[in-house]
Amino acid sequence: MPLTLGMDTATADTAVAVTGAGEAIETGSGPGADGRPLHARVLLAAIEEAVAAAGGWPAIELIAVGLGPGSFTGLRIGISTARALAQARDLPLVGVPSTSALAAGIAAVPQAAERNRLAIIDARRGEVFAALDEGSGPGNPVVCPAADLAGIFPAEALSGSLAAGDGSLRFTPEIEALGVEVLDRGSPAHRLSARQVCALGAAADPGGLEAVRPMYLRRPDAERWRERDGRN
């Protein structure tokens, strides 16, 4: 496995890791005291800390970044940072769906053995971003109200599956009503792990900088506000 720098800013957490040589090095932080993400303030410092602990930039062979879906601003910060670093350091760059990384973290918990995994990220506006892994990897993520997942995924696939992610915590009653078990609130699987971004990125083929684009799934709030206010 190449020495891989991975990062994800799709959620309120700023997740950074370096893997590929011994134990994973993880840095980053959660949101600020007001609950807002700190990506713009802490991402570069977290990257430099992890890279330094891994032996410096000459040791890094690959950069992997979470593509979302998630916060428009968060994705823009994470992906633009990853692209700039890859270009400046002449390193290959690969994008990883954030829901796939979250599902991989769910698969790592003992309760997930032989069960489907449902990765759920809080999309705000009363909705979630979700992807279902039935054992062969998550499909394409969707966005909808939590209760509407029953109309997107087969009932037999949802029943008995295991869910995690900040969206599953926010909408636990709606998720459990689908026959899905939500992991205990204290489970680390609820937080998107940059280690999983590294692992999935290292197993993928880099497609070049232009291939690494965010998965927004819907328009940013700013566009909706402009339309609402009648502005061009």
ABEGO torsion letter per residue (X at the ends): XBBBBBBBAABABBBBBBBGBEBBBBBEBBBBAAGBBAAAAAAAAAAAAAAAAAGEAAABABBBBBAOBEBAAAAAAAAAAAAAAAAAAGBBBBBBBAAAAAAAAAAABAAABGBBBBBBBBAEGGBBBBBBBAGAEBBBBBBBBAAAAAAABBAAAABGBBBBEAAAAAAAAAAAAAGBBBBBAABAAABBBAAAAAAAAAABBBAEAAABBBBAGBBBAAAAAAAAAGBX
